[in-house]
Amino acid sequence: MSEITPASNPKRINNSSPKTATGVDLAPVSISPSKILWRIELSVYCSVFCAATLAVFPFFLKAFYWPISWLSFLLLLAFVVRARWRAQKLTPVIISVQKQVWRLKNASGEYTVSPFDEILLWSGVIILPVRETLSGHKHRIVALPDSMSGEDWRLLRVWLRTGLKNNN
């Protein structure tokens, strides 16, 4: 079963902070990077590497620039994998709602945020797009069942279903 929950209604006059239908606050929920998502990313990177190697292999000894281009692609791919590995090792993100004010806490600080797009709420994944109210930076928080404890997973799913459902 899938459900997309609207975060805000464009017809509403004040949509800076969505109101919950139940008026119940969300206790702080810790969301850490998913190991399943990391494995999927790693398999995609390996597939891209294999496809690039197979594409360049017939031309490898034909001209001098093919090995150089393949090595530069390999270095770029290694740089991307290293950057994603660092992102995987970051501290968890903590999201909470108190008195209808959304708060996001990560390694760089605590921010007041508000949902800016539709919240994706499936049985196996939650994608929560939020925008910082002061700077306007956008964050997409991706949560899988292995990203948090079972109780936090249930709490977040139930709160998102009941708290924002009658918001539009």
Backbone as a ProteinNet text record, in pm:
[ID]
protein_1_A
[PRIMARY]
MSEITPASNPKRINNSSPKTATGVDLAPVSISPSKILWRIELSVYCSVFCAATLAVFPFFLKAFYWPISWLSFLLLLAFVVRARWRAQKLTPVIISVQKQVWRLKNASGEYTVSPFDEILLWSGVIILPVRETLSGHKHRIVALPDSMSGEDWRLLRVWLRTGLKNNN
[TERTIARY]
83	0	88.4	59.7	138.9	49.5	112.2	37.6	131.4	85.8	160.8	81.5	143.9	77.2	116.2	20.9	57.1	104	212.1	267	201.2	158.3	92.4	-6.3	-104.6	-206.4	-179.1	-162.2	-131.7	-246.5	-369.4	-482.3	-488.8	-413.7	-413.6	-334.8	-380.9	-318.2	-182.1	-173.2	-47.4	0.5	90.8	140.3	286	330.7	470	496.3	399.4	415.6	287.3	290.3	169.2	117.9	-9.6	-72.7	-110.3	-94.7	-134.1	-281.8	-347	-489.9	-519.6	-429.4	-453	-402.1	-310.1	-252.3	-150.4	-113.2	-18.6	121.7	213.9	352.8	420.4	527.4	607.4	730.5	748	866.8	989.7	1107	1226.8	1251.4	1271.6	1295.8	1433.2	1518.4	1654.3	1657.3	1707.2	1715.3	1861.5	1916.5	2055.9	2060.8	2177.1	2188	2160.7	2091.5	2049.3	2161.2	2184.6	2283.4	2230.7	2101.2	2041.8	2060.2	2032.8	2048.4	2194.7	2287.9	2429.8	2468.9	2418.4	2449.3	2392.4	2274.8	2216.1	2300.8	2341.7	2429.1	2559.5	2619.3	2745.8	2730.7	2620.2	2598.1	2577.4	2514.5	2499.2	2635.6	2719.7	2854.1	2935.7	2925.4	2997.5	2945.2	2816.4	2757.8	2805.1	2811.4	2860.6	3007.2	3086.3	3226.3	3240.9	3164.2	3171.3	3125.5	3019.1	2970.7	3073.1	3137	3238.8	3360.3	3397.9	3512.3	3482.1	3362.1	3324.9	3313.7	3270.6	3257.5	3393.5	3490.7	3622	3716.4	3692.4	3783.6	3821.6	3727.5	3770.2	3864.8	3859.3	3942.2	4064.1	4087.9	4189.2	4328.8	4366.9	4501.2	4504.2	4391	4385.2	4444.4	4419.2	4469.3	4514.2	4604.1	4661	4560.9	4457.4	4367.6	4260.9	4236.2	4135.5	4175.5	4298.2	4336.2	4335.2	4374	4373.7	4231	4140.7	4000.8	3939.9	3975.3	3923.4	3976.6	4105.1	4162.8	4102.1	4078.4	4016.5	3873.2	3800.5	3666.3	3672.2	3769.7	3787.5	3817.5	3901.5	3932.2	3808.5	3731.6	3608.9	3509.6	3497.4	3407.7	3455.2	3586.1	3640.1	3615.9	3625.6	3597.2	3451.2	3359.9	3217.1	3187.9	3245.2	3223.3	3278.3	3394.6	3452.5	3363.5	3309.6	3220.4	3092.9	3038.2	2917.6	2948.7	3069.3	3108.6	3114.8	3169.2	3172.3	3031.3	2942.6	2804.5	2736.8	2775.3	2720	2760.3	2877.7	2929.2	2888.2	2803.6	2761.6	2671.6	2659	2570.6	2425.7	2339.8	2200	2132	2025.4	1941.8	1828	1797.4	1687.5	1581.8	1460.4	1349.7	1242.2	1183.7	1077	982.1	861.9	762.2	709.6	726.4	678	601.3	477.4	388.2	380.4	368.4	353	474.4	590.6	716.5	805.6	846	930.3	1075.6	1148.4	1290.7	1372.3	1486.4	1579	1714.2	1770.2	1900.8	1994.7	2108	2208.9	2345.5	2451.7	2586.1	2622.7	2566	2603.7	2518.4	2413.4	2333.1	2186.9	2106	1961.9	1892.6	1794.6	1726.8	1575.9	1507.7	1362.6	1330.6	1251	1220.4	1070.1	1031.6	892.1	887.9	790.6	779.7	750.9	814.3	793.5	734.6	724.9	674.7	596.2	548.8	472.4	562.6	511.7	583.1	549.2	650.8	630.2	629.6	521.1	503.5	460.9	558.5	532	556.4	527.8	547.2	695.6	784.5	925.8	1015	961	1044.2	961	1027	967.8	1064.8	1014.5	1095.4	1028.6	1100.5	1048.1	1124.4	1068.2	1136.9	1106.7	1211	1194.7	1284.5	1242.5	1317.9	1344.1	1467.7	1501.2	1427.7	1368.7	1289.1	1376	1494.1	1578.5	1657.8	1728.1	1816.5	1750.8	1647.4	1581.7	1647.4	1752.5	1816.5	1718	1722.6	1632	1705.7	1634.6	1686.5	1581.3	1625	1535	1582.9	1502.2	1536.8	1477.8	1563.9	1521.2	1536	1425.9	1427.2	1378.4	1453.8	1415.9	1400.5	1338.3	1318.7	1447.4	1561.3	1685.7	1751.9	1689.9	1744.8	1717.2	1621.2	1582.1	1528	1502.9	1448.1	1304.9	1256.9	1121.4	1015.4	1035.9	939.6	938.1	1056.7	1062.6	1001.3	1024.7	967	814.7	759.8	614.7	561.1	628.6	584.9	581.1	686.1	692.2	586	567.7	467	325.9	294.7	161.2	140	239.8	224.9	205.3	283.5	268.2	132.3	84	-48.6	-160.2	-158.3	-268	-249.9	-125.7	-101.5	-115.3	-83.9	-88.3	-197.3	-273.1	-369.5	-480.2	-533.3	-643.9	-594.7	-470.5	-409.3	-446.9	-494.1	-520.9	-661.4
-115.9	0	123.4	218.4	339.7	460.1	564.8	685.4	803.2	907.1	1030.3	1133	1187.4	1281.2	1422.7	1508.4	1645.9	1720.3	1793.6	1867	2002.7	2060.1	2189.3	2204.8	2286.1	2312.6	2449	2459.8	2589.9	2689.4	2643.6	2734.3	2795	2736.9	2787.6	2918.1	3014.9	3146.2	3139.8	3079.4	3070.8	2927	2893.9	2756.7	2748.2	2842.8	2839.6	2726.3	2694.4	2580.5	2500.5	2379.1	2300.4	2262.2	2268.3	2234.4	2086.9	2021.7	1882.7	1875.8	1776.7	1762	1720.4	1644.5	1595.5	1691	1780.1	1870.5	1803.4	1681.6	1605.9	1631.2	1655.2	1677.1	1544	1552.5	1434.8	1433.8	1329.6	1314.3	1303.9	1343.7	1335.3	1193.9	1185.4	1058.3	1065.5	969.6	965.3	880.2	940	870.9	865.1	745.8	728	680.7	694.6	647.8	497.2	459.3	321.1	236.3	120.7	27.7	-35.5	-57.7	-114.2	-17.3	111.4	212.2	225.3	214.1	219.5	102.2	-16	-132.6	-117.7	-60.7	-35.7	64.7	172.2	271.7	208.6	126.7	62.3	-31.1	-102.5	-190.2	-109.4	7.2	93.3	144.3	186.5	233.1	121.4	0.4	-113.2	-142.5	-133	-154.2	-48.5	75.5	182.7	159.2	116.1	86.8	-26.4	-133.5	-246.9	-205.9	-126.6	-82.1	7.2	96.5	183	102.4	3.5	-81.2	-161.4	-217.4	-292.7	-202.9	-79.7	11.3	55.7	72.3	122.4	9.1	-112.9	-224.6	-247.7	-245.8	-268.9	-161.7	-42.2	67.9	95.3	11.5	38.8	55.3	-28.3	-20.8	47.9	99.9	164.8	305.4	377.5	514.6	540.8	637.7	663.8	726.7	795.4	868.8	780.5	660.8	574.2	527.2	480.8	444.6	564.7	680.9	801.4	840	834	868.1	765.8	639.2	536.7	558.1	590.4	616.7	741.1	844.6	964.8	934.5	854.3	813.8	731.3	643	561.1	648	749.8	840.8	920.7	968.5	1040.6	950.3	828.3	733.7	703.4	689	665.7	786.8	907	1027.6	1031.5	996.1	995.4	889.8	770.7	664.5	706.5	771.5	819.2	924.9	1017.2	1120.5	1057.8	960.4	892.1	808.9	752.1	676.3	768.5	888.5	985.8	1025.3	1043.3	1078.2	964.1	842.3	724.9	723.1	774.2	770.1	891.4	979	1097	1058.8	1152.3	1131	1129.4	1067.2	1060.5	1197.7	1207.4	1326.3	1305.4	1407.1	1398.2	1498.9	1450.9	1538.5	1531.4	1646.7	1652.6	1766.3	1758.5	1864.2	1898.2	2023.9	2069.1	2198.4	2199.9	2315.6	2361	2265.5	2284.2	2350.8	2339.4	2387.6	2267	2248	2135.1	2171.2	2080.4	2101.3	1985.4	2020.7	1923.7	1946	1840.9	1850.3	1751.1	1801.9	1715.1	1755.6	1708.6	1733.9	1881.7	1957.6	2098.4	2192.4	2143.5	2229.8	2191.5	2279.3	2257.2	2366.7	2327.5	2419.1	2407.2	2516.8	2514.4	2492.3	2391	2354.5	2344.3	2336	2309.6	2224.6	2135.5	2054.4	2144.6	2115.8	2200.1	2124.5	1997.1	1917.1	1801.2	1711.8	1598.3	1500.8	1450.3	1352.6	1214.4	1137.8	1003.7	906.1	834.2	743.1	607.8	520.6	385.1	289.7	163.8	66.8	42.8	66.6	39	160.2	278.5	398.7	522	616.8	747.7	851.8	940.4	1051.8	1179	1252.9	1371.5	1493.9	1569.3	1689.5	1808.7	1870.3	1985.8	2100.2	2221.9	2341.9	2420.8	2465.8	2549.5	2682.5	2729.9	2851.9	2976.5	2979.7	3098.6	3105.4	2998.7	3002	2951.8	2871.7	2817.7	2692.7	2640.7	2517.7	2402.2	2317.4	2202.6	2075.7	1991.7	1861.4	1757.1	1644.9	1530.7	1419.7	1392.7	1291.4	1159.3	1062.4	931.2	833.7	769.3	673.8	538.6	435.8	298.6	229.8	112.3	47.3	23	8.6	-12.1	119.2	232.3	362.4	401	334.9	371	249.1	264.6	152.5	124.5	6.8	-31.1	58.8	100.2	188.1	327	379.8	509.8	503.2	392.2	373	375.5	301.4	296.6	433.6	498.6	628.2	731.3	737.1	833.3	805.4	679.7	645.6	679.1	643.7	671.7	822	894	1038	1106	1063.7	1124	1091.4	969.2	932.7	1011.8	1020.6	1085.8	1235.3	1281	1421.3	1512	1464	1549.1	1509.8	1406.9	1356	1456.2	1520.4	1614	1757.1	1771.7	1903.9	1976.8	1908.2	1972.9	2018.2
0	0	0	-84.5	-90.2	-69.9	-20.9	6.3	-7.5	-74.1	-83.2	-4.5	96.4	184.6	146.1	113.3	79.7	203.3	188.3	301.1	317	208	217.8	104.1	125.5	26.4	-33.6	-167.7	-225.9	-210.8	-185.5	-169.7	-30.6	62.7	197.9	203	278.3	282.3	349.6	465.9	539.4	539.1	445.9	439.1	482.4	565.2	608.5	707	791	881	881.6	824.4	816.8	954.2	971.2	1098	1095.1	1207.9	1216.1	1246.7	1189.7	1211.4	1355	1413.1	1548.5	1654	1618.9	1715.6	1806	1777.6	1859	1807.3	1900	1862.4	1830.5	1752.8	1719.8	1808.2	1884.5	1968.3	1878.2	1926	1842.3	1790.3	1659.5	1592.1	1527.4	1556.9	1503.7	1376.7	1268.3	1138.6	1097.9	1094.1	1053.2	908.1	841.6	703.1	692.2	587.9	568.1	507.5	563.1	506.9	377.6	370	247.5	131.4	156.6	52.2	10.3	106.5	73.9	-15.8	12.3	-71.4	-211.5	-223.2	-355.5	-432.1	-365.3	-429	-475.4	-390.4	-424.6	-544.3	-551.1	-667.3	-795.3	-785.2	-903.3	-948.6	-854.6	-890.7	-955.1	-903.3	-963.2	-1103.7	-1122.8	-1255.8	-1354.9	-1311.3	-1398.1	-1432.9	-1336.7	-1362.9	-1465	-1447.2	-1540.5	-1680.4	-1689.8	-1820.1	-1889.4	-1815.5	-1874.7	-1918.5	-1840.6	-1877.2	-2003.7	-2011.3	-2131.5	-2254.3	-2236.1	-2349.3	-2402.1	-2313.6	-2354.2	-2393.4	-2348.7	-2370.4	-2517.6	-2612.9	-2752.4	-2806.7	-2750	-2800.9	-2713.4	-2616.1	-2514.9	-2574.7	-2670.1	-2727.6	-2863.7	-2909.1	-3040.9	-3037.9	-2929.9	-2920.6	-2777	-2760.9	-2628.6	-2531.7	-2582.5	-2493.8	-2428.7	-2478.1	-2416.5	-2276.8	-2256.4	-2118.9	-2024.1	-2076	-1992.4	-1954.6	-2050.2	-2019.4	-1923.3	-1941	-1849.7	-1708.1	-1694.6	-1563.1	-1497.9	-1577.8	-1520.8	-1475.2	-1551.6	-1509.8	-1381.5	-1372.7	-1252.5	-1130.4	-1148.2	-1037.4	-995.1	-1090.2	-1056.9	-983.3	-1028.2	-962.7	-820.1	-802.8	-668.8	-578.6	-633.4	-556.4	-511.1	-599.3	-565.2	-458.8	-473.7	-374.7	-238.9	-238.1	-111.7	-47	-125.7	-71	-15	-83.4	-34.5	89.9	97	216.6	337.7	318.2	427.5	469.4	372.5	405.4	480.5	450.3	518.7	665.3	696.8	833.1	917.2	864	939.1	1056.3	1147.7	1262	1216.1	1291	1251	1251.6	1175.1	1170.4	1269.5	1347.5	1443.1	1402.1	1381.6	1343.3	1450	1479.8	1579.8	1544.9	1599.2	1582.3	1721	1759.5	1889.1	1868.7	1912.6	1899.7	1754.4	1664.8	1521.3	1456.1	1519.2	1462.9	1438.9	1312.8	1274.5	1302.5	1364.3	1393.5	1337.1	1277.9	1220.8	1285.7	1344.1	1407.9	1340.8	1292.9	1233.5	1287.7	1226.6	1277.6	1274.2	1182.1	1169.5	1252.8	1316.1	1401.6	1402	1461.5	1468.2	1388.7	1307.7	1218	1234.1	1210.2	1199.9	1053.3	1024.1	886.2	868.2	741.6	708.1	581.8	569	447.1	327.3	213.9	97.5	-20.6	-13.6	-124.7	-65.5	-150.9	-101.6	-26.2	82.3	162.7	108.9	72.2	19.4	135.9	149	261.9	207.1	183.4	137.4	252.7	229.3	336.8	365.9	270	290.3	287.7	259.6	251.1	285.1	347.9	374.8	320.5	235.6	186.8	235.5	316.8	382.2	332.3	235.7	187.2	278.1	330.8	418.3	370.2	402.6	367.3	494.6	511.2	626	611.8	719.7	711.4	696.5	755.3	746.6	617	582.1	465.3	337.7	349	230.3	174.4	240.7	194.6	203.9	102.4	98.7	140.7	213.2	254.9	219.8	170.3	149.7	242.3	341.8	439.9	392.7	365.6	319	435	469.6	580.4	531.2	560.9	535.7	670.9	676.2	806.2	884.3	815.9	889.4	930.3	898	933.9	1078.4	1140	1275.9	1347	1474	1550.6	1505	1533.9	1494	1553.5	1678.8	1744.6	1680.2	1647	1579.8	1440.2	1369.8	1235.9	1244.3	1338.6	1355.1	1396.4	1489.4	1537.3	1425.4	1344.9	1235.6	1130.9	1094	992.7	1041.6	1164.8	1218.4	1229.6	1277.3	1291.8	1156.8	1055.4	923	861.3	881.2	827.6	893.4	1025.8	1096.2	1109.8	1125.5	1151.5	1032.7	912.9	795.3	696.5	723.5	627	596.8	697.4	677.8	663.8	620.7	610	482.5	381.1	253.2	237.7
[MASK]
++++++++++++++++++++++++++++++++++++++++++++++++++++++++++++++++++++++++++++++++++++++++++++++++++++++++++++++++++++++++++++++++++++++++++++++++++++++++++++++++++++++++

